[in-house]
Amino acid sequence: MQPSPPTEHNALRGTLLMIGSAFCMATMAVLIRYVTHDVHPFEAAFFRNLFGLVPMLPWILTHGRTGLKTERFKLHFLRAALGLGAMLCLFSALAITPTAQVIAINFTLPILTTVLAAIIVREVVRARRWSAVAIGFVGAMVIIRPFGQSFETGAILALTATLFMAAAMTTVKMLSRTESANAIVTWMGLIMTPLSFLPALYYWQTPTLWQFAVLLLMGGFATAGQQLLVRAYRAADQSYVMIFDFLRLPFVAAMAFVMFGEVVDIWTWAGAALIIGSALYIARREAVLAKQARIEPRLPTSAPADAQAIPVTREDRNIASERKPDA
């Protein structure tokens, strides 16, 4: 049976969920910027993972092994490894670079996801989408401004973090076909916490009580943002709700100005405008193509309508057929 089109209620729910996610993610970024003045970014990343598990403890205690049962542990591990690479680069970037600049560069995520889909998944990407990718790349270069001056380490780290995120996003899309949002977030924390402890140990210094409080708050906002993001994608089309994810930039700019006196320069706003415009075009174009493809038979799924979802693999089909109830 074909899924029913999103209702006005679902659209409003998806909007509110995504705005909430954007606010949580913006707050997390500002808290990272604040705490990494005194705590090494790698250690902060470890505590983000550790404390990010705290809001999931009630769910773990309630569902236990049943909720975490999975046949795709290798994919969960790959997602966690890619996520850790993104986290270490992102935290390091936020420690040395204005927060709004890092977040603006992070908006290249849909652009890099498109490139990876073409290279790794062999998805067909036509001229108009490649043009949008090129415009987004120009926007990133406007923010980084590598010509006529030395490369800024923080900007390069932010771009590298986004590349890791794009790769991790591909695995999340695959996992969301068979795993619940709670299971994906919990497995990520369970794997990333011990993995992130190894690099943190090299730079370890015991945080003060106040730093512990900030790190705990940071982990809470991070987990809340992840949960709201997954549920926003389930409530409405990604091409629609992702528009409100760009509110992270004004949220971050306002908070960073109040807390650190950081002022966003004109180049960052200009580059962000190019990146956001290209990302919105890519999402809209994918939504149109997805709508055209609905007339073809497709695999039933409970996953969110995803404008950039990768093709269904043979493994996905086998798992879905095993879980499909008898008629």
Buried (B, 14 or more C-beta within 10 A) or exposed (E): EEEEEBEEEBBEBBBBBBBBBBBBBBBBBBBBBBBBEEBBBBBBBBBBBBBBBEBBEEBBEEBEEEBBEBEBEEBBBBBBBBBBBBBBBBBBBBBBBBBBBBBBBBBBBBBBBBBBBBEEEEBEBEEEBBEBBEBBBEBBBBBBBEEEEEEBEBBBBBBBBBBBBBBBBBBBBBBBBBBBBBBBBBBBBBBBBEBBBEBBEEEEEEBEEEBBEBBBBBBBBBBBBBBBBBBBBBBBBBBBBBBBBBBBBBBBBBBBBEEBEBEBBEBBBBBBEBBBBBBBBBBBBBBEBBBEEEEEEEEEBEBBBBBBBBEBEEBBEEBBEEEEEEE
